[in-house]
Amino acid sequence: MRILIVTDAWRPQVNGVVRTLEKLAEALHQQGVEVEFLTPEGYPTLPLPSYREIRLALVTPRQIGRRIKDVAPDIIHIATEGPLGILARRACLASKKPFTTSYHTRFPEFLSARTPVPESWSYACMRRFHNAGQGMLVATPSLEMELDAKGFTNLRLWTRGVDTQLFNPAKRVELDLPRPIFLNVGRVAVEKNLPAFLDLDLPGSKVVVGDGPDMAQLKARYPDVHFLGTRLGEELAGIYAASDIFVFPSRTDTFGNVLLEALASGCPVAAYPVTGPIDIVSNFQCGVLSDDLRVAALAALDIPRENARNRALAYSWAECAAQFLSHLRPGANQAAA
């Protein structure tokens, strides 16, 4: 089988979408599946207004059609709703080629946080985009229920994985900081709701790993917080394993790959009871969820680190790839665009 994955999110971006697609492709290759990507690489790009790290490809329908023809995939998976995703969807519908989509980012909330665009308008566009495919892949049961209530159809569960060899308590390094160490990893941007964490009255130290458009503003506002910038690989794994609690203040993530990375490192989680944390943390004694994030962060200090690690062991990229493949069977009917 040859799969073409279309994504507007790609390197050098460092985020959950890019990491998921990279690890998915590795796992699919190990299962004998050929994977090709259609990304902004090789095309002129423009920065997304208000978020210059995201580059939008400048492409024509003819260019996308030619790329699809050259790859000759058995099926196309459209991972994002940007220019590449829109034109790939158009090409698939015109040629009656089967395709699936996936829902990674809450763009309606993303846009409303930066512009006066009402969420209802954005959700109408998102429904039209996704409901045209043979299946829309979502990461968790709670997200599936939420999107079903908003009128999305043909929803299919597709979990995520974590590299438990890389993210491992054995990778612990010494951080010369007062303990306990409360950590957050992710984009430093408005949708991540970081002030909800940074405003907390907590003992010890707060550490933020990542970069983004709000970095300068937050560094000036919170001089006592340790902003380490982007860290990857072994260095990132060492920071996870050296931290005491992973604090996840986002209310809009659709999953939160960083939750699994923290848990695999033996770092319990403190978060709000929202999509992602509800599905990963609830009922597994690997963290604490509360609408009072300070209460959650302090209570999580009593969670045994082995509980966190054991929860992460339930997730693998091999299972993620197997679920993905199970949803790519051509559908008998396609919804009209």
VEXMI-128373 format. One record per residue (C-alpha): x, y, z; residue in three letters. Coordinates in nm, 4 decimals, padded with zeros to 6 digits. Each point is the difference from the previous one (the first is absolute). Layout:
# VEXMI-128373
u, v, w, code
X, Y, Z, Ala
...
//
This chain:
# VEXMI-128373
u, v, w, code
00.0000, 00.0000, 00.0000, Met
00.1171, 00.3512, -00.0822, Arg
-00.1390, 00.2858, 00.2089, Ile
00.0356, 00.3703, -00.0698, Leu
-00.0251, 00.2148, 00.3134, Ile
-00.0781, 00.3654, -00.0655, Val
00.0991, 00.2427, 00.2745, Thr
00.0442, 00.3761, 00.0198, Asp
00.1788, -00.0486, 00.3342, Ala
00.3554, -00.1128, -00.0559, Trp
00.3616, 00.0560, 00.0930, Arg
00.1533, 00.2231, 00.1250, Pro
-00.3144, 00.0319, 00.2144, Gln
00.0306, -00.1845, 00.3292, Val
-00.3463, -00.1088, 00.1117, Asn
-00.2194, -00.3002, 00.0646, Gly
-00.1325, -00.0229, -00.3561, Val
00.3453, -00.0172, -00.1560, Val
00.1319, -00.2474, 00.2591, Arg
-00.3072, -00.2211, -00.0383, Thr
00.0284, -00.0176, -00.3786, Leu
00.3738, -00.0688, 00.0107, Glu
-00.0372, -00.2825, 00.2513, Lys
-00.3046, -00.1359, -00.1831, Leu
00.1982, -00.0211, -00.3244, Ala
00.2837, -00.1857, 00.1763, Glu
-00.2441, -00.2513, 00.1482, Ala
-00.1814, -00.0468, -00.3322, Leu
00.3296, -00.0679, -00.1790, His
00.0729, -00.2711, 00.2568, Gln
-00.3358, -00.1569, -00.0912, Gln
00.0868, -00.0045, -00.3710, Gly
-00.2003, 00.3059, -00.1030, Val
00.1464, 00.2571, -00.2369, Glu
-00.0593, 00.3575, 00.1170, Val
00.0443, 00.3195, -00.2008, Glu
-00.0544, 00.3512, 00.1319, Phe
-00.1376, 00.3104, -00.1664, Leu
00.1236, 00.2910, 00.2137, Thr
00.0960, 00.3671, -00.0485, Pro
00.3549, -00.1125, -00.0840, Glu
00.0878, 00.0970, -00.3558, Gly
-00.2675, 00.2702, -00.0295, Tyr
00.0114, 00.3755, 00.0657, Pro
-00.1524, 00.0816, 00.3383, Thr
-00.1430, 00.2911, 00.1944, Leu
-00.0097, 00.0291, 00.3809, Pro
-00.3342, -00.0449, 00.1704, Leu
-00.1113, 00.3416, 00.1310, Pro
00.0617, 00.0279, 00.3767, Ser
00.1977, -00.3278, -00.0012, Tyr
00.3004, 00.0381, -00.2305, Arg
00.1479, -00.3396, 00.0931, Glu
-00.2797, -00.1634, -00.2029, Ile
00.0630, 00.0286, -00.3742, Arg
-00.2870, -00.0356, -00.2482, Leu
00.0821, -00.1472, -00.3396, Ala
-00.0775, 00.1983, -00.3156, Leu
-00.1166, -00.2694, -00.2413, Val
-00.2438, -00.0434, -00.2873, Thr
-00.2578, -00.2741, -00.0560, Pro
00.2021, -00.1189, -00.2991, Arg
00.3135, -00.0439, 00.2124, Gln
-00.1893, -00.2058, 00.2569, Ile
-00.1675, -00.2094, -00.2673, Gly
00.3358, -00.0707, -00.1621, Arg
00.1545, -00.1011, 00.3320, Arg
-00.2859, -00.2414, 00.0739, Ile
00.0274, -00.1478, -00.3483, Lys
00.3768, -00.0465, 00.0349, Asp
-00.0311, -00.1775, 00.3349, Val
-00.2961, -00.2120, -00.1163, Ala
-00.1085, -00.0828, 00.3577, Pro
-00.2537, -00.2658, 00.0899, Asp
-00.1545, 00.2461, 00.2439, Ile
00.0592, 00.3541, 00.1158, Ile
-00.0080, 00.1197, 00.3586, His
-00.0475, 00.3740, 00.0503, Ile
00.1355, 00.0990, 00.3399, Ala
-00.0572, 00.3767, 00.0000, Thr
-00.2502, 00.2533, -00.1249, Glu
00.2484, 00.2477, -00.1525, Gly
00.0676, 00.0819, -00.3671, Pro
00.1476, -00.3421, -00.0786, Leu
-00.2828, -00.1830, 00.1750, Gly
-00.2685, 00.2074, -00.1718, Ile
00.1419, -00.0569, -00.3477, Leu
00.0665, -00.3699, 00.0610, Ala
-00.3613, -00.0434, 00.1173, Arg
-00.1201, 00.1780, -00.3144, Arg
00.2118, -00.2259, -00.2207, Ala
-00.1249, -00.3149, 00.1738, Cys
-00.3641, 00.0960, -00.0370, Leu
00.0475, 00.0901, -00.3657, Ala
00.1685, -00.3333, -00.0785, Ser
-00.2151, -00.2062, 00.2425, Lys
00.3159, -00.1140, 00.1764, Lys
-00.0583, -00.1262, 00.3563, Pro
00.1455, 00.2061, 00.2824, Phe
-00.0138, 00.0327, 00.3753, Thr
00.0631, 00.3018, 00.2199, Thr
00.1097, 00.0508, 00.3576, Ser
-00.0790, 00.2652, 00.2578, Tyr
00.3150, 00.1170, 00.1767, His
-00.0565, 00.3656, 00.0853, Thr
-00.2947, 00.2000, 00.1277, Arg
00.0281, 00.2661, -00.2681, Phe
-00.3300, 00.1689, 00.0940, Pro
00.1330, 00.0678, 00.3512, Glu
00.3439, 00.0793, -00.1436, Phe
-00.1464, 00.2656, -00.2310, Leu
-00.2366, 00.1508, 00.2557, Ser
00.2919, 00.0494, 00.2409, Ala
00.1791, 00.2125, -00.2634, Arg
-00.2760, 00.1494, -00.2166, Thr
-00.3692, 00.1003, 00.0283, Pro
-00.1087, -00.3021, -00.2088, Val
-00.2882, -00.1774, 00.1827, Pro
00.0603, -00.3658, 00.0830, Glu
-00.3347, -00.0942, -00.1590, Ser
00.1218, 00.1219, -00.3409, Trp
00.3230, -00.1953, 00.0265, Ser
-00.1768, -00.3176, 00.1105, Tyr
-00.2325, 00.0227, -00.2999, Ala
00.3047, 00.0074, -00.2298, Cys
00.1630, -00.2855, 00.1909, Met
-00.3115, -00.2176, -00.0276, Arg
-00.0155, 00.0555, -00.3744, Arg
00.3687, -00.0854, -00.0335, Phe
00.0017, -00.3201, 00.2060, His
-00.3451, -00.1414, -00.0731, Asn
00.0902, -00.0351, -00.3694, Ala
00.2469, -00.2826, 00.0700, Gly
-00.0569, -00.3670, 00.0734, Gln
00.1066, 00.0410, 00.3613, Gly
00.1205, 00.2617, 00.2464, Met
00.2600, -00.1273, 00.2461, Leu
-00.0099, 00.1374, 00.3556, Val
00.2371, -00.0748, 00.2844, Ala
-00.2292, -00.0627, 00.2981, Thr
-00.3524, -00.1119, 00.0916, Pro
-00.0766, 00.3336, 00.1681, Ser
00.0948, 00.1890, -00.3163, Leu
-00.2099, -00.2397, -00.2066, Glu
-00.3061, 00.0745, 00.2141, Met
00.0597, 00.3734, -00.0158, Glu
00.0385, 00.0112, -00.3779, Leu
-00.2952, -00.2317, -00.0536, Asp
-00.2131, 00.2503, 00.1909, Ala
00.1273, 00.2755, -00.2301, Lys
-00.1171, -00.1827, -00.3124, Gly
00.3174, -00.1760, -00.1162, Phe
-00.0651, -00.3408, -00.1545, Thr
00.1747, -00.3329, -00.0572, Asn
00.2308, 00.0455, 00.2975, Leu
00.2665, -00.2637, 00.0671, Arg
00.2295, -00.0383, 00.2999, Leu
00.3726, 00.0196, -00.0652, Trp
00.2265, -00.0039, 00.3043, Thr
00.3563, 00.1307, 00.0368, Arg
00.3249, -00.1602, 00.1106, Gly
00.3127, 00.0800, 00.1962, Val
00.3618, -00.1113, -00.0209, Asp
00.0437, -00.1616, 00.3406, Thr
00.3671, -00.0692, -00.0660, Gln
00.0800, 00.3671, -00.0538, Leu
-00.2382, 00.1344, 00.2623, Phe
00.1059, -00.2024, 00.2984, Asn
00.0680, 00.0658, 00.3713, Pro
00.3540, -00.1268, -00.0579, Ala
00.0721, 00.3125, -00.2090, Lys
-00.0205, 00.2213, 00.3082, Arg
00.2557, 00.2823, 00.0193, Val
00.0734, 00.2347, 00.2876, Glu
-00.1696, 00.3361, -00.0281, Leu
00.1594, 00.2509, 00.2352, Asp
-00.3334, 00.1449, 00.1074, Leu
-00.1989, 00.0110, 00.3248, Pro
-00.2462, -00.2875, 00.0258, Arg
-00.2679, -00.0956, -00.0706, Pro
00.0394, 00.0729, -00.3725, Ile
-00.3243, 00.0685, -00.1872, Phe
00.0461, -00.0387, -00.3757, Leu
-00.1885, 00.0954, -00.3144, Asn
00.1059, -00.0931, -00.3544, Val
-00.1627, 00.1380, -00.3135, Gly
-00.0563, 00.3030, -00.2183, Arg
00.0258, 00.3301, 00.1827, Val
-00.3183, 00.1417, -00.1472, Ala
-00.3321, 00.1385, 00.1160, Val
-00.1999, -00.3186, -00.0641, Glu
00.2188, -00.1937, 00.2454, Lys
-00.1330, 00.2092, 00.2900, Asn
00.3432, 00.0181, 00.1676, Leu
-00.0858, 00.2842, 00.2424, Pro
-00.2403, -00.2410, 00.1733, Ala
00.3127, -00.1970, 00.0989, Phe
00.2462, 00.2859, 00.0427, Leu
-00.2336, 00.1991, 00.2277, Asp
-00.0287, -00.2891, 00.2474, Leu
00.1426, 00.0392, 00.3495, Asp
00.2171, -00.3122, 00.0103, Leu
00.3108, -00.0974, 00.1958, Pro
00.3280, -00.0778, -00.1750, Gly
00.0515, 00.0877, -00.3673, Ser
-00.2001, 00.0418, -00.3186, Lys
00.1618, -00.1059, -00.3275, Val
-00.1310, 00.0580, -00.3537, Val
00.1492, -00.1817, -00.2998, Val
-00.0993, 00.1196, -00.3454, Gly
-00.0181, 00.3113, -00.2118, Asp
-00.2670, 00.2068, -00.1683, Gly
-00.1434, 00.3449, -00.0623, Pro
-00.0664, 00.0767, 00.3680, Asp
00.3510, -00.0812, 00.1230, Met
00.1328, 00.3581, 00.0403, Ala
-00.3193, 00.1199, 00.1654, Gln
-00.0146, -00.2862, 00.2508, Leu
00.3716, 00.0166, 00.0839, Lys
-00.0416, 00.3677, 00.0888, Ala
-00.3180, -00.0644, 00.1970, Arg
00.1369, -00.2995, 00.1958, Tyr
00.3693, 00.0654, 00.0751, Pro
00.0149, -00.2802, 00.2581, Asp
-00.1062, -00.2694, -00.2477, Val
00.2737, -00.1991, -00.1748, His
-00.0652, 00.0202, -00.3771, Phe
00.2333, -00.2508, -00.1642, Leu
-00.1059, 00.0393, -00.3622, Gly
-00.0352, -00.2936, -00.2372, Thr
00.1623, -00.3237, 00.1151, Arg
-00.0099, -00.3259, -00.1912, Leu
00.0983, -00.3657, 00.0245, Gly
00.2140, -00.1138, 00.2908, Glu
00.0200, 00.3483, 00.1454, Glu
-00.3783, 00.0328, 00.0132, Leu
-00.0339, -00.3519, 00.1418, Ala
00.2430, 00.0896, 00.2780, Gly
-00.2025, 00.3079, 00.0974, Ile
-00.3255, -00.1976, 00.0135, Tyr
00.1581, -00.2675, 00.2189, Ala
00.1566, 00.2606, 00.2299, Ala
-00.3291, 00.1813, 00.0630, Ser
-00.2443, -00.0780, 00.2787, Asp
-00.3333, 00.0980, -00.1579, Ile
-00.1092, 00.0716, -00.3555, Phe
-00.2528, 00.2847, 00.0013, Val
-00.2264, 00.0134, -00.3048, Phe
-00.2121, 00.3182, 00.0069, Pro
-00.1400, -00.0270, -00.3542, Ser
-00.3773, -00.0241, -00.0330, Arg
-00.0008, -00.0321, -00.3799, Thr
00.2436, -00.2781, -00.0967, Asp
-00.1582, -00.2952, -00.1765, Thr
00.2358, -00.2503, 00.1645, Phe
00.3298, 00.1215, 00.1394, Gly
00.2928, -00.2195, -00.1099, Asn
00.2065, 00.1667, 00.2704, Val
-00.2208, -00.1653, 00.2615, Leu
00.1195, -00.3426, -00.1151, Leu
00.3622, 00.1160, -00.0148, Glu
-00.0200, 00.1238, 00.3581, Ala
-00.1720, -00.3138, 00.1259, Leu
00.2514, -00.2251, -00.1776, Ala
00.2728, 00.1942, 00.1820, Ser
-00.1621, -00.0750, 00.3353, Gly
-00.1339, 00.3537, 00.0409, Cys
-00.3600, 00.0174, 00.1319, Pro
-00.2413, 00.2453, -00.1637, Val
-00.2054, 00.2897, 00.1340, Ala
-00.2633, 00.1331, -00.2399, Ala
-00.3522, 00.1239, -00.0467, Tyr
-00.2726, -00.2646, -00.0560, Pro
-00.0233, 00.0583, -00.3757, Val
00.0463, -00.1996, -00.3213, Thr
00.3390, -00.1681, 00.0022, Gly
00.0668, -00.0081, 00.3743, Pro
-00.3429, -00.1546, 00.0622, Ile
00.0767, -00.2845, -00.2381, Asp
00.3619, -00.0584, 00.1015, Ile
00.0089, 00.0788, 00.3725, Val
-00.3480, -00.0588, 00.1464, Ser
-00.0459, -00.3237, 00.1966, Asn
00.3631, -00.1065, -00.0435, Phe
00.1604, 00.1550, 00.3113, Gln
00.2778, 00.1551, -00.2078, Cys
-00.0921, 00.3617, 00.0658, Gly
-00.2617, 00.2358, 00.1383, Val
-00.2669, 00.1912, -00.1899, Leu
-00.1772, 00.2972, 00.1511, Ser
-00.1545, 00.3304, -00.1003, Asp
00.2369, 00.1419, 00.2634, Asp
00.3373, -00.0575, -00.1668, Leu
00.1948, 00.0846, 00.3141, Arg
-00.1859, -00.2689, 00.1946, Val
00.0744, -00.2474, -00.2779, Ala
00.3702, 00.0903, -00.0135, Ala
00.0519, -00.0367, 00.3736, Leu
-00.2054, -00.3191, 00.0286, Ala
00.1916, -00.1580, -00.2882, Ala
00.3156, 00.0104, 00.2138, Leu
-00.1418, -00.3028, 00.1845, Asp
-00.0395, -00.2087, -00.3177, Ile
00.2621, -00.2813, -00.0229, Pro
00.2241, 00.0503, -00.3021, Arg
-00.0399, -00.3638, -00.0997, Glu
-00.3738, 00.0612, -00.0461, Asn
00.0811, 00.2610, -00.2627, Ala
00.2413, -00.2279, -00.1822, Arg
-00.2406, -00.2939, 00.0013, Asn
-00.2756, 00.2090, -00.1563, Arg
00.2249, 00.1048, -00.2896, Ala
00.0936, -00.3612, -00.0724, Leu
-00.3570, -00.0535, -00.1256, Ala
00.0767, 00.2203, -00.3024, Tyr
00.2229, -00.0885, -00.2961, Ser
00.0632, 00.1348, -00.3476, Trp
-00.0522, -00.3498, -00.1393, Ala
-00.3580, -00.0023, 00.1335, Glu
-00.0488, 00.3556, -00.1249, Cys
00.1025, -00.1120, -00.3502, Ala
-00.2200, -00.3089, 00.0134, Ala
-00.3054, 00.2077, 00.0928, Gln
00.0804, 00.2485, -00.2749, Phe
00.0174, -00.2769, -00.2601, Leu
-00.3281, -00.1513, 00.1162, Ser
-00.1798, 00.3228, -00.0939, His
00.1352, 00.0267, -00.3543, Leu
-00.2298, -00.2483, -00.1702, Arg
-00.1750, 00.1674, -00.2922, Pro
-00.3551, 00.0997, 00.0900, Gly
-00.3008, -00.1001, -00.2064, Ala
-00.1321, 00.3550, 00.0042, Asn
00.1524, 00.3419, 00.0194, Gln
-00.1857, 00.2946, 00.1379, Ala
-00.0572, 00.2835, -00.2407, Ala
00.2280, 00.2983, 00.0313, Ala
//
